[in-house]
Every structure is written in C-alpha cells, then in structure tokens.
Amino acid sequence: MTLTGHKSGVNSVAYSPDGRRIGSSDENGTVRIWDARTGEEMPPLRSSNDRGDRVFSVVFAPNGKGLAAGTDRGVICIWNLPAGQGSPRRLGGHSERVHSMAYSPDSALLASASADKSLRLWQAETGRQIAVLNGHTSYVRAVAFSPVGTTLASGSDDETIRIWHVSTAYPGGNPPLGHNGHVYSVCFSPDGFMLASGTANGTIKLWNPQTGIAIATLTDILGSSICVQFSPNSRYLVSASGESSVCLWTLSKNMSDASPIRLAGHTNRVYSTSFSPDGVSIASASEDKTVRIWDAGIGQPVPRPLPVHHNRVCSVALSSDGEFIVSGSTDRSVYILDTRTGEPCLPPLLGHRTIVITVVVSPDGRQIASASEDGTICIWNARTGQLNGSQLQSSPCLHMAMAFSSDSRCLAISDDNVVYIWDVARTRPSDISPLQCSKTVYTISYSPDGRLLAAGDGAGLIHIWNAVTGKLVCQLANDDMVIVSIGFSFDGTRIVSGALWDTISVWNVSIQRKILTIRGGSDGVWSVTLSADGRLICSGSVRGPIRLWDASTGAPLATLYGHTDNLTSVAFTCDRRSIVSSCYEAIRRWDVYAAIRMHAKGDSDPEAALGSATYENGWLLGPSGELLLWVPAEYRSCLQISPCINVTGESLITATIGENGWYCGETWTSCWREDTQIATSSAM
C-alpha cells in the first residue's frame, strides 16, 4: 500500500503500539495519522498555528495515549490520543532542531536528541524537564531506550555512540562506542542482546550493549543508513537507505556475507522505517512525499532478485543489431538486457564507485563503455561482462558524452569542453586528441562511415572534425542553444540535433546548413535520434513524452506516453520497428508502427485514448483533461499500455492494458461470465 497525502518530503514514520495506526511527519510541519489496514487518513495535525515547523521525528507512546513530534525550532509537540485534535502541548528547552525522540517502555519518560549537542529527559505526562545529558561534541541525531528502560543510547555526528544510565543521567561505565561516520540511528533489539547503529557512510554496526564490543558490521553499498530498527523477534533488521530503497537484513550467527533484500519502489531518499508490532509489515517514509507499507515476508521464501536496477536508470544504449540493451544506474551497476524480453543476459557489471551516468555499445557489439559521476570509465567485454584492461580516469562531472568509432577501435570521451580520443585497440590516447570546443560538451557522435566526428556543446555549436586527422571541418551554429543530443544519418549526409527546452534541427553536412527545424513541444527536448533509413526522428522530452516525426517534413507522427519521470535517452532498433527509451524509473520498448496507427485513429478509439493519456496526480487523463483511469502509485512506473511492448524496471509486476485484456464502450458486458453470476449478484 502507498499512502499519498503529504505535500512535501516525509521525514519520519512510526506504528502505534497496537499496530492499527501509522503516524508520519513532513517538511511542512504536518503530522498525519493513517489507518494501517485501509490507508484511510485521519484529520492532520499541525505542529504550530502560524506556520508549520519542519518535523523530523514522530513517535507513539507505548501505552497508546500520546504522540510526540520533534521540530526544527527545537520544540517538542505532544498530542493526547486517541482524539489527537487541537493544539499540541509544546515543550521548550532545546535551542536547535530535535532530530529524534523515544518513549521509555512504561511511557513515563520521553527522551529527545537535538542538534544543540544535548539529550533531554522529560516527564511524559506533565512535560516537565528532568535532566539534560551533555557529552556529545556535535549534533545528536538518534536516541533509544533499552527494552527494560534502565539505559539510553544516543548517536551523534561526533562519530560516537554513548550509553547513559536513565536513573542518574550519566554515561555508563564503558567509553563511547567509536564509529567511522556520523551516527544517524540507534536501536536496541527487543531481547536486549544487541544494539544497532546506522551511519552516513552506509555502515551498520551491531554491538553488545553490555560490553560495548562490536558483534558484526553490515554495509549498504547504496549509501547512508539513515534509520535502523529490529523486528519484534530480534531476528531481522530493517534500514532506510540514503538512496531510494528499504533494506531487510536477516541476522544470523555468521554475518560476514550478509546482504539485504531490497524493497524498492520509492523514487527518492528513504528517511525512516518502522516494523509493525506483529512484525508482519514494514512502513517507510521518503522524500518522494509518500509512505509505503510492505509485506515483511518474514518466514516466507526469500523473494527472487529484482529483475534489473533497484534505483534510477540514467542511460541506455542499444547494440547495432538490436539484440541487447545496456543500462547504467544510480545504483552504480551496468546491466546487459535482452531487447525482446527485458531480462538480464548477464549478472550486473560492477566496478563503478558512484552513479553510472553514460553507457555506449561499440558498433561490432563486442564492447561496452560506461562512465560514472566520479570520472571513472570502464570498458567491458559485452559477451562475458569482464573488464577489458584497467579503468580510465576523466574529470568528475554530471554529464559525460562518449561514442565508439565505426570500426570500434576508438572511444571519444568528453571532459568539460574538450574531446579526448582513446585508442581502445592499443589501450592508449590517440595522436589526434584533444579536440577543443567552446563550452561543455554534452553529446558526441561518429558518422557511420567513420570519416567524421561531431560534438555538441553548451554554446549551441556542433563541431565536426575529420576523425582520422583531427582537423576541424566546420562548425554549425544553433543560436546559442545548449546542444544536448546529436546523431548522424546512416549515409552520413545529415545530422539531427536536439537543443535543450526548444528545438530539433536537421543539418545538411556537405553544405553546412540547417534544412529543417522542428519545435519539440512544450515538454522540452533531451534526446534525439534518427532511424537507420533516415525517415523517422525520435525525440525524448525532459518531462517524459516521446515523439515521432517525419524526418523530411517535420510532421508529427505519434506521441508516446508512459514514462512518469525525466527521460534520459531514446534509440531506434536497426529495423526501426521499435524504440527503446529510458527514464529514471524504467526502460521501455515501443512498437513504432502501432504508435503511428494509434495516432492516426485519434481519441475516438478507446485504446488510442488510453495510449495517449497523460499522468496527473495518479490519473490517466484524456486530451480535455477528462479522467480515464486511476492508477495506484505502486503501479505507475510499471503500467504497460500499447504501443509499449514491455517494461523493465525495479518492479516485478507489469500491469498491462490491451485489446485482449479489457472491454470498453458497448462491449463492456463481455466481462460477464456465467460462472461469476452468483458472486456478482451477491456483491451488488
């Protein structure tokens, strides 16, 4: 289940003691309470009357009589339950934001951790401050009571965990537990035998709280472990990843090779996780403004791995024969996928330490090049997945363009406003580079015959060089617009270019002149490509829609809807029958001819109407804004409507709508079957 209602990022989530309610808080100072079974929302609570303070933590009292929230003003708000209405009781004392709170097991005490480097103990019923606990030398981000309530653990940006005696408000006998990063979260296991801590660098440590000895170290390669919590039976641990996934760890005697099951679905950072009191469900809160409820699956068979990336897809490339797709992601991996099925051909290619921003395939289909945000470039064997030679190093950047030469012997790589040529065959720089451009280079392309090399830059210039000598042939100017994508026609006589936010241009290379201008639509242009026969142009927009154009006249032929986030790349298969596109949430393959046929039918055809529908607040909308179909949040990234052929993403589900699976207009009665008559009648 996905709970939508927050208007900003959700910072914290917690189950009520009976498991019937879920509390969540957001950046706007709103605390929302949900029915954990139905998802129904109760009237929201506000942290203040004038403007909502940002709420960083929300926690239920174990006796179910109170709900506390910590704000960025250093104020703690407490509502009485079950009513929870009206203004909260406000506890003042902290001078900086309250990052974390915890009730004692008997609900008598409330502990708070603050950016003012202190912890405070409060009498929960009266709000009276009992003690101030000083000792940390930086922000205190986490606090937790032991199961019996006699000790308190705190975690801080000073990279330590401290154990305190509640009765004396003084540290215990052991020295602070040292960590190797800012400590974002601490939690005692319900049986009291372990203490877990999560850090900014993705390390989770398990400690013996009595001795202070580290028991095990778990590492989340995707980033920080912002929140950790044990299951009620102490056998599992859930953590919130600094990326966009929830991790479920199985705790065993040998934790050296432990790896988590990833619960993927959020589209932004996950800030908080919480087990239900019965251990059956997990709630997670994210910057994507949603709370998601997961089946913990404890005691069930381990789910099969996710089909591809468990995070955003940044780039895709298609082999020249159209047999496989290569994709790179923010999860630092590269995948080789079967074009027809979307299934991985090999295990993920792992070698990058940061986000993979660009992938390209050599024309002979034997090599793959991938580049990451830190400037590292890997060249892989496309058949075996093995790394060919050592990694190359460029300058760290958010945009890196690459292209293989037509004979697959050279790789052109952009580094700010310079293009370097790497001789792949001889594993050394080419003699003709570097090649200078005016501003940052966003796109590179070789002509199919290998004679020309073109690069588009931030000054609106397309630089064309002789690929053999490195001599500048010409420059094509596009009115100071940022050139984000270029591609040669199959015969090398034309170049198609895409300028950010605005236009698609077709250039005649021999006369060095623009011969066609197409307005790319209000959604902006991010990627363009020509079909192999030069008859079709495909453009991908910044906000999702893909458009097909007649390359001779510029006439629009079809608009493809389905991606719900920023589109990163588009490519034709060699027979031009399909288009492969990537967006942050999925990789899609489209039937070109079906798209053109549906466009010609117009909105009078129900399937065409759904195929051309746009998303808004979970609805598929018709051309006049009419509501066609509601899609639950968890299905929006995996919904497959013709002309989309298949969807490959982090979800194991594909929701399809097509002529064989739905009924509309006067044919809706075809849904009726004789064997369902009794059930349908009784339900009505």
C-alpha positions, 0 to 999 in steps of 0.5 A: 500500500502507498499512502499519498497525502503529504505535500512535501518530503516525509521525514519520519514514520512510526506504528502505534503500539497496537499496530492499527495506526501509522503516524508520519511527519513532513517538511511542512510541519504536518503530522498525519495519522493513517489507518494501517489496514485501509490507508484511510487518513485521519484529520492532520495535525499541525505542529504550530498555528502560524506556520508549520515547523519542519518535523523530523521525528514522530513517535507513539507512546507505548501505552497508546495515549500520546504522540510526540513530534520533534521540530526544527525550532527545537520544540517538542509537540505532544498530542493526547490520543486517541482524539489527537485534535487541537493544539499540541502541548509544546515543550521548550528547552532545546535551542536547535532542531530535535532530530529524534525522540523515544518513549521509555517502555512504561511511557513515563519518560520521553527522551529527545536528541537535538542538534544543540549537542544535548539529550533531554529527559522529560516527564511524559505526562506533565512535560516537565524537564528532568535532566539534560545529558551533555557529552556529545561534541556535535549534533545528536541525531538518534536516541533509544531506550533499552527494552527494560528502560534502565539505559539510553543510547544516543548517536551523534555526528561526533562519530560516537555512540554513548550509553547513559544510565536513565536513573542518574543521567550519566554515561555508563561505565564503558567509553563511547562506542567509536564509529567511522561516520556520523551516527544517524540511528540507534536501536536496541533489539527487543531481547536486549542482546544487541544494539544497532547503529546506522551511519552516513557512510552506509555502515551498520554496526551491531554491538553488545550493549553490555560490553560495548564490543562490536558483534558484526558490521553490515554495509549498504553499498547504496549509501547512508543508513539513515534509520535502523530498527529490529523486528519484534523477534530480534531476528531481522533488521530493517534500514532506510537507505540514503538512496531510494530503497528499504533494506531487510537484513536477516541476522544470523550467527555468521554475518560476514556475507550478509546482504539485504533484500531490497524493497524498492519502489520509492523514487527518492531518499528513504528517511525512516522505517518502522516494523509493525508490532506483529512484525508482519509489515514494514512502513517507510517514509521518503522524500518522494512525499509518500509512505509505503507499507510492505509485506515483511515476508518474514518466514516466507521464501526469500523473494527472487532478485529484482529483475534489473536496477533497484534505483534510477536508470540514467542511460541506455544504449542499444547494440547495432543489431538490436539484440541487447540493451545496456543500462547504467544506474544510480545504483552504480551497476551496468546491466546487459538486457535482452531487447525482446524480453527485458531480462538480464543476459548477464549478472550486473557489471560492477566496478563503478564507485558512484552513479553510472551516468553514460553507457555506449555499445561499440558498433561490432557489439563486442564492447561496452563503455560506461562512465560514472559521476566520479570520472571513472570509465570502464570498458567491458567485454559485452559477451562475458561482462569482464573488464577489458584492461584497467579503468580510465580516469576523466574529470568528475562531472554530471554529464559525460558524452562518449561514442565508439568509432565505426570500426570500434577501435576508438572511444571519444570521451568528453571532459568539460569542453574538450574531446579526448580520443582513446585508442581502445585497440592499443589501450592508449590516447590517440595522436589526434586528441584533444579536440577543443570546443567552446563550452561543455560538451554534452553529446558526441557522435561518429558518422557511420562511415567513420570519416567524421566526428561531431560534438555538441556543446553548451554554446549551441555549436556542433563541431565536426572534425575529420576523425582520422586527422583531427582537423576541424571541418566546420562548425554549425551554429544553433543560436546559442542553444545548449546542444544536448543530443546529436546523431548522424544519418546512416549515409552520413549526409545529415545530422539531427540535433536536439537543443535543450527546452526548444528545438530539433534541427536537421543539418545538411553536412556537405553544405553546412546548413540547417534544412529543417527545424522542428519545435519539440513541444512544450515538454522540452527536448533531451534526446534525439535520434534518427532511424537507420533509413533516415525517415523517422526522428525520435525525440525524448522530452525532459518531462517524459513524452516521446515523439515521432516525426517525419524526418523530411517534413517535420510532421508529427507522427505519434506521441508516446506516453508512459514514462512518469519521470525525466527521460534520459535517452531514446534509440531506434532498433536497426529495423526501426520497428521499435524504440527503446527509451529510458527514464529514471524509473524504467526502460521501455520498448515501443512498437513504432508502427502501432504508435503511428496507427494509434495516432492516426485513429485519434481519441475516438478509439478507446485504446488510442485514448488510453495510449495517449493519456497523460499522468496527473496526480495518479490519473490517466487523463484524456486530451480535455483533461477528462479522467480515464483511469486511476492508477495506484502509485505502486503501479505507475512506473510499471503500467504497460499500455500499447504501443509499449511492448514491455517494461523493465524496471525495479518492479516485478509486476507489469500491469498491462492494458490491451485489446485482449485484456479489457472491454470498453464502450458497448462491449463492456458486458463481455466481462460477464461470465456465467460462472461469476453470476452468483458472486456478482449478484451477491456483491451488488 
